Amino acid sequence: MKLKKIIYGFSLAALILAAGTGCRKSQFNINRNTNQPTDSTVTYDVVLPAALHASGVLIAQQWGPIQNWMGYWARSGTYAPNIIEETYEITTGFGNGIWNSAYDNNYDYQIVQTKAATAGAGFYEGIARIMKAHNFQILVDVYGNVPYTQALKGGGNPTPAYDKGLDIYKDLFRQVDTAIQLIKDAPISDANKNIFTNDIIFGTSQYPKGSLSDAAYSAQQKARWVRFANTLKLRWLIHAYAVAAISKPAEMAIINAEGSGFLGVGEDVQIQPGYASDKPNPFFNQYYRTTANVQTALNVYYAANEWGIAMYNGDADPRRSRFYEAGANGYTGVAYGLSPVNANIRANLAGIGPGLYKTFSAPQAIMTAAESFFLQSEARFRGIITSGSSAYTLMRTAVIENMRYLGVTDPTGSYNTYESNNATFPDVDYFAAPLAPGLPSGGLYTILQQKWYALNGINTLEIWTDYRRVPYTEVASYPGAASDHFVYGEGGGYPAGPTISVAPQNTSTKIPVRYLYPQTEYNYNPANVGAEGTVDRYTKIFWDIN
């Protein structure tokens, strides 16, 4: 039943060492010197697993501020305020880790791609192309126009020009098409040596070979990569659902003609290089415990957001104890931006939960099956996908898959109870009528609200993207409904959110819709970054056309 409801060097050798130790790589300029000896001697099969691990680190460790902005976490009273973040007055020094990590990672994928292509190792080349595309999507979604066609050339072009985000997205589809064909055509050969073990996403570190022949195992491994690639393409179509310059029917026709479909039940995309107590999962190591089994500083820094956890509490959501760990005062949170007070010290508040930090040896998710089904659900609702399971069925599967990933007991039964207990409330009930005139009914609102509930700490960038790309007026019709961003909570009977920071210094009433270009770009690539004109925290990404 409803409760509390209210109406851009670091050598590649060091990179490989980092993959073996679980340590973070240093961050550096995207224009790294290609004449470094390690670059010219290292082989693609050695670089790939290290690069994949680094992708896991990027996904695990760069999103704390957006967790706060989207209403999941907040700074606990144990720490002093982060004024820049909590007033939304972000600078060219804010959030540079995403830029540095993504370009660093893509430089290594470029080495894999180039050397694998020369050797005829299509499987390696295809994986590198997919993962590069994954990272460039992140860069566009966070920063907008970025270096692309002239990027990753090292000393060959230390000042790359910027490409339009739309043009990058368009090319990513074609890059992935090429990758899919390379993977499907890749033979079991010396060129593709050790692909079963070096692929630490869909290889033997997570899918044991057992008695399968090499040919049979390779077929399964290839199919998983292709489904991941197709799901990435579906993500991009959903992001650009309102962008006429990207043809949804034409792109879906390519996906359908390929025929492998999308990530399915139980098919999480995860990195597993062999995490252990001294080489732990990167999320665990940053947000829960150090290698010495000591509580990390960020585990003390971040607590539950008062607004967000109230919705899990009010819905009696079985995922609450997986997203959050109770504090001395139970499942209570703190208002985002609140000045430090003794009552809100971290020990008293709910913190990051076991469904997120899991164990030191757990794999690190890149994309979960739940997200795949949420994407499919919205695509079915919008008519991008025109056949197969209904939008409701796909959404239901998404939530059940999310519960499975988080470790909820009996995911299907738990979902049924959750749905029944929240009947008539559109945040859970897909078929519910509006709670009041002008408020959203079920359908699209339920899909997006449930996606908010599900991707807490797992893929917060996707939620920030939803927040920016879908105007609330798509689902709500009352006078004054937000036309420039989505609104969570209100349609299910809670206060509208994500709530704005209550920091005393804050005068902003809007959450930023992008990060600013790093100061290093203004220092070392001034002509090209300057050609982008005036860019501020409210300069929209190309798909944000509301």
NUPA-220592 format. One record per residue (C-alpha): y, z, x. Coordinates in steps of 0.5 Angstrom, whole numbers, always signed. Each point is the difference from the previous one (the first is absolute). Layout:
REM NUPA-220592
<atom v="Y" w="Z" u="X"/>
...
END
This chain:
REM NUPA-220592
<atom v="+0" w="+0" u="+0"/>
<atom v="+7" w="-1" u="+2"/>
<atom v="+3" w="+6" u="+4"/>
<atom v="+8" w="+2" u="+1"/>
<atom v="+2" w="-7" u="-3"/>
<atom v="+7" w="-1" u="-1"/>
<atom v="+4" w="-6" u="-4"/>
<atom v="-3" w="-38" u="+86"/>
<atom v="-6" w="+4" u="+16"/>
<atom v="-6" w="+3" u="+0"/>
<atom v="-6" w="-3" u="+3"/>
<atom v="-6" w="-3" u="-4"/>
<atom v="-5" w="+5" u="+5"/>
<atom v="+4" w="+6" u="-3"/>
<atom v="-1" w="-3" u="-7"/>
<atom v="-7" w="+0" u="+1"/>
<atom v="+0" w="+7" u="+3"/>
<atom v="+4" w="+2" u="-6"/>
<atom v="-6" w="-3" u="-5"/>
<atom v="-5" w="+4" u="+4"/>
<atom v="+4" w="+6" u="+0"/>
<atom v="+3" w="+0" u="-7"/>
<atom v="+7" w="+1" u="+3"/>
<atom v="+6" w="-4" u="-3"/>
<atom v="+3" w="-5" u="+4"/>
<atom v="+7" w="+0" u="+3"/>
<atom v="+5" w="-4" u="-4"/>
<atom v="+4" w="-6" u="+3"/>
<atom v="+4" w="-7" u="+0"/>
<atom v="-4" w="-5" u="-4"/>
<atom v="+2" w="-5" u="+6"/>
<atom v="-5" w="+3" u="+5"/>
<atom v="-1" w="-4" u="+6"/>
<atom v="-6" w="-5" u="+0"/>
<atom v="-1" w="+0" u="+7"/>
<atom v="-3" w="+7" u="+1"/>
<atom v="-6" w="+0" u="+4"/>
<atom v="-4" w="+3" u="-6"/>
<atom v="+2" w="-5" u="-5"/>
<atom v="-3" w="-6" u="+4"/>
<atom v="-6" w="+4" u="+2"/>
<atom v="-2" w="+4" u="-6"/>
<atom v="-5" w="-4" u="-5"/>
<atom v="+1" w="-1" u="-8"/>
<atom v="-7" w="+4" u="-1"/>
<atom v="+3" w="+6" u="+3"/>
<atom v="+7" w="+0" u="-3"/>
<atom v="-3" w="-1" u="-7"/>
<atom v="-2" w="+7" u="-1"/>
<atom v="+6" w="+3" u="+3"/>
<atom v="+4" w="-4" u="-4"/>
<atom v="-3" w="+2" u="-7"/>
<atom v="+0" w="+7" u="+2"/>
<atom v="+7" w="+0" u="+1"/>
<atom v="+1" w="-3" u="-7"/>
<atom v="-3" w="+6" u="-2"/>
<atom v="+5" w="+4" u="+3"/>
<atom v="+6" w="-4" u="-3"/>
<atom v="-3" w="+1" u="-7"/>
<atom v="-1" w="+7" u="+1"/>
<atom v="+6" w="+3" u="+4"/>
<atom v="+6" w="-4" u="-2"/>
<atom v="+2" w="+2" u="-7"/>
<atom v="+2" w="+7" u="-1"/>
<atom v="+7" w="-1" u="-2"/>
<atom v="-2" w="-5" u="-6"/>
<atom v="-5" w="+5" u="-2"/>
<atom v="+6" w="+4" u="-1"/>
<atom v="+4" w="-5" u="-3"/>
<atom v="-6" w="-2" u="-5"/>
<atom v="-1" w="+7" u="-2"/>
<atom v="-6" w="+2" u="+3"/>
<atom v="+2" w="+5" u="+5"/>
<atom v="+6" w="+4" u="+2"/>
<atom v="+3" w="+4" u="+6"/>
<atom v="-3" w="+7" u="+0"/>
<atom v="+5" w="+6" u="+0"/>
<atom v="-3" w="+1" u="+7"/>
<atom v="+4" w="-5" u="+3"/>
<atom v="+8" w="-2" u="+1"/>
<atom v="+2" w="-6" u="-4"/>
<atom v="-1" w="-7" u="+2"/>
<atom v="+7" w="-2" u="-2"/>
<atom v="+0" w="-8" u="+2"/>
<atom v="-7" w="+0" u="-5"/>
<atom v="+2" w="+4" u="-5"/>
<atom v="+7" w="-3" u="-1"/>
<atom v="-3" w="-7" u="+0"/>
<atom v="+6" w="-1" u="+5"/>
<atom v="-5" w="-4" u="+5"/>
<atom v="+2" w="-3" u="+7"/>
<atom v="-3" w="-5" u="+4"/>
<atom v="-4" w="+6" u="+4"/>
<atom v="-3" w="+2" u="-7"/>
<atom v="-8" w="-3" u="-1"/>
<atom v="+0" w="-4" u="+7"/>
<atom v="-7" w="+2" u="+1"/>
<atom v="-2" w="-5" u="-6"/>
<atom v="+3" w="-6" u="+4"/>
<atom v="-2" w="+2" u="+7"/>
<atom v="-8" w="+1" u="-2"/>
<atom v="+0" w="-6" u="-5"/>
<atom v="+3" w="-5" u="+6"/>
<atom v="-4" w="+4" u="+5"/>
<atom v="-7" w="-1" u="-4"/>
<atom v="+2" w="-7" u="-2"/>
<atom v="+1" w="-2" u="+8"/>
<atom v="-7" w="+3" u="+1"/>
<atom v="-3" w="-4" u="-6"/>
<atom v="+4" w="-6" u="+3"/>
<atom v="-4" w="+1" u="+6"/>
<atom v="-7" w="+0" u="-3"/>
<atom v="+2" w="-6" u="-4"/>
<atom v="+2" w="-4" u="+5"/>
<atom v="-5" w="+1" u="+5"/>
<atom v="-6" w="+0" u="-5"/>
<atom v="+3" w="-7" u="-3"/>
<atom v="-1" w="-2" u="+8"/>
<atom v="-7" w="+2" u="+0"/>
<atom v="-2" w="-2" u="-7"/>
<atom v="-1" w="+7" u="-2"/>
<atom v="+2" w="-2" u="-8"/>
<atom v="-2" w="+7" u="-2"/>
<atom v="+4" w="+4" u="+4"/>
<atom v="+6" w="-5" u="-1"/>
<atom v="-1" w="+1" u="-7"/>
<atom v="+1" w="+7" u="+0"/>
<atom v="+6" w="+0" u="+4"/>
<atom v="+3" w="-5" u="-4"/>
<atom v="-1" w="+5" u="-7"/>
<atom v="+2" w="+6" u="+4"/>
<atom v="+7" w="-3" u="+2"/>
<atom v="+1" w="-3" u="-7"/>
<atom v="-1" w="+7" u="-2"/>
<atom v="+5" w="+3" u="+5"/>
<atom v="+5" w="-5" u="-1"/>
<atom v="+0" w="+1" u="-8"/>
<atom v="+1" w="+8" u="+2"/>
<atom v="+6" w="-3" u="+4"/>
<atom v="+3" w="-4" u="-5"/>
<atom v="-1" w="+5" u="-6"/>
<atom v="+4" w="+6" u="+5"/>
<atom v="+5" w="-4" u="+3"/>
<atom v="+1" w="-7" u="-3"/>
<atom v="+1" w="-6" u="+4"/>
<atom v="-3" w="+1" u="+7"/>
<atom v="-2" w="-4" u="+6"/>
<atom v="-6" w="-4" u="-2"/>
<atom v="-1" w="-7" u="+3"/>
<atom v="+3" w="+2" u="+7"/>
<atom v="-3" w="+7" u="+0"/>
<atom v="-5" w="+2" u="+5"/>
<atom v="+1" w="-5" u="+5"/>
<atom v="+2" w="+6" u="+5"/>
<atom v="+4" w="-3" u="+6"/>
<atom v="+0" w="-7" u="-3"/>
<atom v="+5" w="+2" u="-5"/>
<atom v="+3" w="+7" u="+1"/>
<atom v="+5" w="-1" u="-6"/>
<atom v="-4" w="-3" u="-6"/>
<atom v="+4" w="-3" u="-6"/>
<atom v="-1" w="+4" u="-7"/>
<atom v="-4" w="-4" u="-5"/>
<atom v="+1" w="+1" u="-8"/>
<atom v="-4" w="+5" u="-3"/>
<atom v="-2" w="-5" u="-5"/>
<atom v="-2" w="-5" u="+5"/>
<atom v="-4" w="+5" u="+4"/>
<atom v="-4" w="+1" u="-7"/>
<atom v="-1" w="-7" u="-1"/>
<atom v="-3" w="-1" u="+7"/>
<atom v="-5" w="+6" u="+0"/>
<atom v="-4" w="-3" u="-6"/>
<atom v="-1" w="-6" u="+4"/>
<atom v="-2" w="+4" u="+6"/>
<atom v="-5" w="+4" u="-4"/>
<atom v="-3" w="-6" u="-2"/>
<atom v="-1" w="-3" u="+7"/>
<atom v="-3" w="+7" u="+2"/>
<atom v="-5" w="+0" u="-6"/>
<atom v="-2" w="-7" u="+2"/>
<atom v="-1" w="+2" u="+7"/>
<atom v="-4" w="+6" u="-2"/>
<atom v="-4" w="-3" u="-5"/>
<atom v="-2" w="-6" u="+5"/>
<atom v="-1" w="+5" u="+6"/>
<atom v="-7" w="-1" u="+3"/>
<atom v="-4" w="+6" u="+3"/>
<atom v="+2" w="-2" u="+8"/>
<atom v="+2" w="+3" u="+7"/>
<atom v="+7" w="-2" u="-2"/>
<atom v="-1" w="+5" u="-6"/>
<atom v="-3" w="+5" u="+4"/>
<atom v="-1" w="+7" u="-2"/>
<atom v="+4" w="-1" u="-7"/>
<atom v="-5" w="+4" u="-3"/>
<atom v="+2" w="+6" u="+4"/>
<atom v="+8" w="-2" u="+2"/>
<atom v="+1" w="-1" u="-8"/>
<atom v="+2" w="+8" u="-1"/>
<atom v="+1" w="-2" u="-7"/>
<atom v="-5" w="-4" u="-3"/>
<atom v="-5" w="+1" u="+6"/>
<atom v="-6" w="+5" u="+1"/>
<atom v="+5" w="+6" u="+1"/>
<atom v="+0" w="+0" u="-7"/>
<atom v="-5" w="-5" u="-3"/>
<atom v="-7" w="+1" u="+4"/>
<atom v="-4" w="-6" u="+1"/>
<atom v="-7" w="+3" u="-1"/>
<atom v="-5" w="-5" u="+0"/>
<atom v="+5" w="-6" u="-2"/>
<atom v="-1" w="-6" u="+4"/>
<atom v="+6" w="-2" u="+4"/>
<atom v="+2" w="-6" u="-5"/>
<atom v="-1" w="+5" u="-6"/>
<atom v="+4" w="+5" u="+3"/>
<atom v="+6" w="-5" u="+2"/>
<atom v="+0" w="-3" u="-7"/>
<atom v="+1" w="+7" u="-3"/>
<atom v="+6" w="+2" u="+5"/>
<atom v="+3" w="-7" u="-1"/>
<atom v="+0" w="+1" u="-7"/>
<atom v="+4" w="+7" u="+0"/>
<atom v="+5" w="-3" u="+5"/>
<atom v="+1" w="-6" u="-5"/>
<atom v="+1" w="+5" u="-6"/>
<atom v="+5" w="+4" u="+4"/>
<atom v="+4" w="-6" u="+1"/>
<atom v="+0" w="-2" u="-7"/>
<atom v="+2" w="+7" u="-2"/>
<atom v="+6" w="-1" u="+5"/>
<atom v="+2" w="-6" u="-3"/>
<atom v="+0" w="+3" u="-7"/>
<atom v="+4" w="+6" u="+2"/>
<atom v="+5" w="-5" u="+3"/>
<atom v="+0" w="-4" u="-7"/>
<atom v="+1" w="+6" u="-4"/>
<atom v="+6" w="+2" u="+5"/>
<atom v="+3" w="-7" u="-2"/>
<atom v="-2" w="+0" u="-7"/>
<atom v="+7" w="-2" u="-2"/>
<atom v="+2" w="-4" u="+6"/>
<atom v="-1" w="-8" u="-3"/>
<atom v="+0" w="-3" u="+7"/>
<atom v="-7" w="+3" u="+1"/>
<atom v="-5" w="-3" u="-5"/>
<atom v="-5" w="+5" u="-3"/>
<atom v="-4" w="-5" u="-3"/>
<atom v="-1" w="-4" u="+6"/>
<atom v="-1" w="+6" u="+5"/>
<atom v="-5" w="+2" u="-5"/>
<atom v="-4" w="-7" u="-1"/>
<atom v="-1" w="+1" u="+8"/>
<atom v="-3" w="+7" u="-1"/>
<atom v="-4" w="-2" u="-6"/>
<atom v="-2" w="-7" u="+4"/>
<atom v="-2" w="+4" u="+6"/>
<atom v="-5" w="+4" u="-5"/>
<atom v="-1" w="+7" u="+4"/>
<atom v="+5" w="+4" u="-5"/>
<atom v="+3" w="+7" u="+2"/>
<atom v="-2" w="+7" u="+3"/>
<atom v="-5" w="+3" u="-5"/>
<atom v="-3" w="+7" u="-2"/>
<atom v="-1" w="+4" u="+6"/>
<atom v="+3" w="-5" u="+5"/>
<atom v="+6" w="+4" u="+4"/>
<atom v="+3" w="-4" u="+6"/>
<atom v="-1" w="+6" u="+5"/>
<atom v="+1" w="+0" u="+8"/>
<atom v="-6" w="+4" u="+3"/>
<atom v="+0" w="+0" u="+8"/>
<atom v="-4" w="+6" u="+0"/>
<atom v="+5" w="+6" u="-1"/>
<atom v="-2" w="+6" u="+2"/>
<atom v="+3" w="+7" u="+1"/>
<atom v="+3" w="-2" u="+7"/>
<atom v="+2" w="-7" u="-3"/>
<atom v="+2" w="+2" u="-7"/>
<atom v="+1" w="-4" u="-6"/>
<atom v="+8" w="-2" u="+1"/>
<atom v="+2" w="+3" u="-7"/>
<atom v="-4" w="+6" u="+1"/>
<atom v="+3" w="+1" u="+7"/>
<atom v="+7" w="-1" u="-2"/>
<atom v="+0" w="+4" u="-7"/>
<atom v="-5" w="+5" u="+0"/>
<atom v="-3" w="+3" u="+7"/>
<atom v="+1" w="-2" u="+7"/>
<atom v="-6" w="-1" u="+5"/>
<atom v="+0" w="+7" u="+1"/>
<atom v="-1" w="+2" u="-7"/>
<atom v="+7" w="+2" u="-1"/>
<atom v="+4" w="-1" u="-6"/>
<atom v="+5" w="-6" u="+2"/>
<atom v="+8" w="+1" u="-1"/>
<atom v="+0" w="-6" u="-5"/>
<atom v="-5" w="+4" u="-4"/>
<atom v="+5" w="+6" u="+0"/>
<atom v="+6" w="-5" u="-1"/>
<atom v="-3" w="-3" u="-6"/>
<atom v="-2" w="+3" u="-7"/>
<atom v="-1" w="-2" u="-7"/>
<atom v="+6" w="-3" u="-4"/>
<atom v="+2" w="+4" u="-6"/>
<atom v="+1" w="-6" u="-4"/>
<atom v="-6" w="-4" u="+2"/>
<atom v="-5" w="+6" u="+0"/>
<atom v="+2" w="+2" u="-7"/>
<atom v="-2" w="-7" u="-3"/>
<atom v="-7" w="+2" u="+3"/>
<atom v="+0" w="+7" u="-2"/>
<atom v="+2" w="-2" u="-7"/>
<atom v="-5" w="-6" u="-1"/>
<atom v="-6" w="+5" u="+2"/>
<atom v="-1" w="-6" u="+5"/>
<atom v="-7" w="+1" u="+4"/>
<atom v="+3" w="-3" u="+6"/>
<atom v="+6" w="+6" u="+1"/>
<atom v="-5" w="+4" u="+4"/>
<atom v="-1" w="-6" u="+5"/>
<atom v="+7" w="-2" u="+1"/>
<atom v="+2" w="+7" u="+1"/>
<atom v="-2" w="+6" u="+2"/>
<atom v="+2" w="+7" u="-3"/>
<atom v="+5" w="+4" u="+3"/>
<atom v="+1" w="+8" u="-1"/>
<atom v="+3" w="-2" u="-6"/>
<atom v="-5" w="-5" u="-3"/>
<atom v="+2" w="-7" u="-1"/>
<atom v="+7" w="+1" u="+0"/>
<atom v="+5" w="-5" u="+4"/>
<atom v="+7" w="+0" u="+2"/>
<atom v="+6" w="-4" u="-2"/>
<atom v="+1" w="-6" u="+5"/>
<atom v="+6" w="+2" u="+4"/>
<atom v="+1" w="+7" u="-2"/>
<atom v="+3" w="+5" u="+5"/>
<atom v="-5" w="+4" u="+4"/>
<atom v="-1" w="+7" u="-3"/>
<atom v="-6" w="+5" u="+1"/>
<atom v="-3" w="-1" u="-7"/>
<atom v="-1" w="-8" u="+2"/>
<atom v="-4" w="+2" u="+7"/>
<atom v="-6" w="-5" u="+1"/>
<atom v="-5" w="+5" u="-1"/>
<atom v="+2" w="+2" u="-7"/>
<atom v="+0" w="-8" u="-2"/>
<atom v="-5" w="-5" u="-1"/>
<atom v="-1" w="-5" u="+6"/>
<atom v="-4" w="-6" u="+2"/>
<atom v="-7" w="+0" u="-3"/>
<atom v="-7" w="-1" u="+2"/>
<atom v="-1" w="-7" u="-4"/>
<atom v="+6" w="-2" u="+5"/>
<atom v="-2" w="+3" u="+7"/>
<atom v="-7" w="+0" u="-2"/>
<atom v="-4" w="+1" u="+7"/>
<atom v="+2" w="-1" u="+7"/>
<atom v="-6" w="-5" u="+0"/>
<atom v="+2" w="-4" u="-6"/>
<atom v="+2" w="-7" u="+0"/>
<atom v="+7" w="-2" u="-1"/>
<atom v="+2" w="-4" u="-6"/>
<atom v="+4" w="-6" u="+1"/>
<atom v="-1" w="-3" u="-8"/>
<atom v="-5" w="+4" u="-5"/>
<atom v="-4" w="-3" u="-5"/>
<atom v="+5" w="+4" u="-5"/>
<atom v="+6" w="-4" u="+2"/>
<atom v="-4" w="-7" u="-1"/>
<atom v="-2" w="+2" u="-7"/>
<atom v="+7" w="+2" u="-1"/>
<atom v="+3" w="-7" u="+2"/>
<atom v="-5" w="-3" u="-4"/>
<atom v="+2" w="+4" u="-6"/>
<atom v="+7" w="-2" u="+1"/>
<atom v="-2" w="-7" u="+1"/>
<atom v="-4" w="-1" u="-6"/>
<atom v="+5" w="+4" u="-4"/>
<atom v="+5" w="-6" u="+2"/>
<atom v="-4" w="-5" u="-1"/>
<atom v="-1" w="-2" u="+8"/>
<atom v="-7" w="+1" u="-1"/>
<atom v="-2" w="-3" u="-6"/>
<atom v="-8" w="+2" u="-1"/>
<atom v="-5" w="+5" u="+1"/>
<atom v="+1" w="+8" u="-2"/>
<atom v="+6" w="+2" u="-4"/>
<atom v="+6" w="+3" u="+4"/>
<atom v="-2" w="+7" u="-3"/>
<atom v="-7" w="+0" u="+2"/>
<atom v="+3" w="-2" u="+7"/>
<atom v="+5" w="+6" u="+0"/>
<atom v="-6" w="+4" u="-2"/>
<atom v="-4" w="-2" u="+6"/>
<atom v="+6" w="+1" u="+4"/>
<atom v="+1" w="+7" u="-2"/>
<atom v="-8" w="+2" u="+1"/>
<atom v="+0" w="-4" u="+7"/>
<atom v="+6" w="+5" u="+2"/>
<atom v="-4" w="+6" u="-3"/>
<atom v="-6" w="-2" u="+4"/>
<atom v="+4" w="-1" u="+7"/>
<atom v="+4" w="+6" u="-1"/>
<atom v="-7" w="+4" u="-1"/>
<atom v="+1" w="+2" u="-7"/>
<atom v="-7" w="+2" u="-3"/>
<atom v="-3" w="-5" u="-5"/>
<atom v="+6" w="-5" u="+0"/>
<atom v="-2" w="-3" u="-6"/>
<atom v="-1" w="+6" u="-4"/>
<atom v="+6" w="+3" u="+2"/>
<atom v="+4" w="-6" u="-1"/>
<atom v="-3" w="+0" u="-8"/>
<atom v="+2" w="+7" u="+0"/>
<atom v="+7" w="-1" u="+3"/>
<atom v="+1" w="-6" u="-5"/>
<atom v="-2" w="+4" u="-6"/>
<atom v="+4" w="+6" u="+1"/>
<atom v="+6" w="-5" u="+1"/>
<atom v="-1" w="-4" u="-6"/>
<atom v="+7" w="-3" u="-3"/>
<atom v="+4" w="+1" u="+7"/>
<atom v="+1" w="-6" u="+3"/>
<atom v="+0" w="+2" u="+7"/>
<atom v="-7" w="+1" u="-1"/>
<atom v="-2" w="-4" u="-6"/>
<atom v="+0" w="-7" u="+0"/>
<atom v="+0" w="-1" u="-7"/>
<atom v="+6" w="+5" u="-2"/>
<atom v="+6" w="-1" u="-4"/>
<atom v="+7" w="+2" u="+3"/>
<atom v="+1" w="+8" u="+0"/>
<atom v="+7" w="-2" u="-3"/>
<atom v="+4" w="-6" u="-2"/>
<atom v="+1" w="-4" u="+6"/>
<atom v="-4" w="+3" u="+5"/>
<atom v="-6" w="-4" u="+2"/>
<atom v="-7" w="-1" u="-3"/>
<atom v="-6" w="+0" u="+4"/>
<atom v="-2" w="-7" u="+3"/>
<atom v="+4" w="-2" u="+6"/>
<atom v="+3" w="+7" u="+0"/>
<atom v="-7" w="+4" u="+1"/>
<atom v="-2" w="-5" u="+5"/>
<atom v="+6" w="+2" u="+5"/>
<atom v="+0" w="+7" u="-2"/>
<atom v="-7" w="+1" u="+2"/>
<atom v="+1" w="-4" u="+6"/>
<atom v="+5" w="+5" u="+2"/>
<atom v="-5" w="+6" u="-2"/>
<atom v="-5" w="-4" u="+5"/>
<atom v="+3" w="-2" u="+6"/>
<atom v="+4" w="+7" u="+2"/>
<atom v="-1" w="+0" u="+7"/>
<atom v="-5" w="-6" u="+1"/>
<atom v="+5" w="-6" u="-1"/>
<atom v="+7" w="+3" u="-2"/>
<atom v="+3" w="-7" u="+3"/>
<atom v="-3" w="-3" u="-6"/>
<atom v="+3" w="+5" u="-5"/>
<atom v="+7" w="-1" u="+3"/>
<atom v="-1" w="-7" u="-1"/>
<atom v="-2" w="+0" u="-7"/>
<atom v="+6" w="+5" u="-1"/>
<atom v="+5" w="-5" u="+3"/>
<atom v="-3" w="-7" u="-3"/>
<atom v="-1" w="+2" u="-8"/>
<atom v="+6" w="+2" u="-4"/>
<atom v="-2" w="+6" u="-5"/>
<atom v="+3" w="-5" u="-5"/>
<atom v="-6" w="-4" u="+0"/>
<atom v="-4" w="+6" u="-3"/>
<atom v="+6" w="+4" u="-3"/>
<atom v="+5" w="-2" u="-5"/>
<atom v="+5" w="+6" u="-2"/>
<atom v="+8" w="-1" u="+2"/>
<atom v="+1" w="+1" u="+7"/>
<atom v="-7" w="-1" u="+3"/>
<atom v="-1" w="-1" u="+7"/>
<atom v="+1" w="-8" u="+2"/>
<atom v="+0" w="+1" u="+7"/>
<atom v="-7" w="+4" u="+1"/>
<atom v="-6" w="+3" u="-3"/>
<atom v="+0" w="+7" u="-3"/>
<atom v="-6" w="+4" u="+0"/>
<atom v="-2" w="+6" u="-4"/>
<atom v="+5" w="-1" u="-6"/>
<atom v="-5" w="-4" u="-4"/>
<atom v="-5" w="+5" u="+1"/>
<atom v="+5" w="+6" u="-3"/>
<atom v="+2" w="+3" u="+7"/>
<atom v="+7" w="-1" u="+3"/>
<atom v="+2" w="-7" u="+3"/>
<atom v="-1" w="-1" u="+7"/>
<atom v="-1" w="+0" u="+6"/>
<atom v="+5" w="+5" u="+0"/>
<atom v="+6" w="+0" u="+4"/>
<atom v="+1" w="+5" u="+6"/>
<atom v="+3" w="+6" u="-1"/>
<atom v="+3" w="+1" u="+7"/>
<atom v="+7" w="+3" u="-1"/>
<atom v="+3" w="-6" u="+5"/>
<atom v="-3" w="-5" u="-5"/>
<atom v="+5" w="-4" u="-4"/>
<atom v="-5" w="-6" u="-1"/>
<atom v="-4" w="-1" u="-6"/>
<atom v="-4" w="-6" u="+2"/>
<atom v="-6" w="+0" u="+4"/>
<atom v="+1" w="-6" u="+6"/>
<atom v="-4" w="-6" u="-1"/>
<atom v="-1" w="-2" u="+7"/>
<atom v="+0" w="+3" u="+7"/>
<atom v="+6" w="-3" u="+5"/>
<atom v="-2" w="-4" u="+6"/>
<atom v="-1" w="+4" u="+6"/>
<atom v="+6" w="+1" u="+5"/>
<atom v="-4" w="-3" u="+6"/>
<atom v="+1" w="-7" u="-4"/>
<atom v="+7" w="+1" u="+0"/>
<atom v="+0" w="+2" u="+7"/>
<atom v="-5" w="-5" u="+3"/>
<atom v="+0" w="-6" u="-6"/>
<atom v="+7" w="+1" u="-2"/>
<atom v="+1" w="-8" u="-2"/>
<atom v="-6" w="+0" u="-4"/>
<atom v="+0" w="+6" u="-4"/>
<atom v="+8" w="-1" u="-1"/>
<atom v="-1" w="-6" u="-3"/>
<atom v="-3" w="+4" u="-6"/>
<atom v="+6" w="+2" u="-2"/>
<atom v="+2" w="+7" u="-2"/>
<atom v="-6" w="+4" u="-2"/>
<atom v="-1" w="+6" u="-3"/>
<atom v="-5" w="+5" u="-4"/>
<atom v="+1" w="-4" u="-6"/>
<atom v="+0" w="-7" u="+2"/>
<atom v="-6" w="-2" u="-4"/>
<atom v="-7" w="-3" u="+3"/>
<atom v="-1" w="-7" u="-3"/>
<atom v="-5" w="+2" u="-5"/>
<atom v="+5" w="+5" u="-3"/>
<atom v="+4" w="-5" u="-5"/>
<atom v="+1" w="+5" u="-6"/>
END
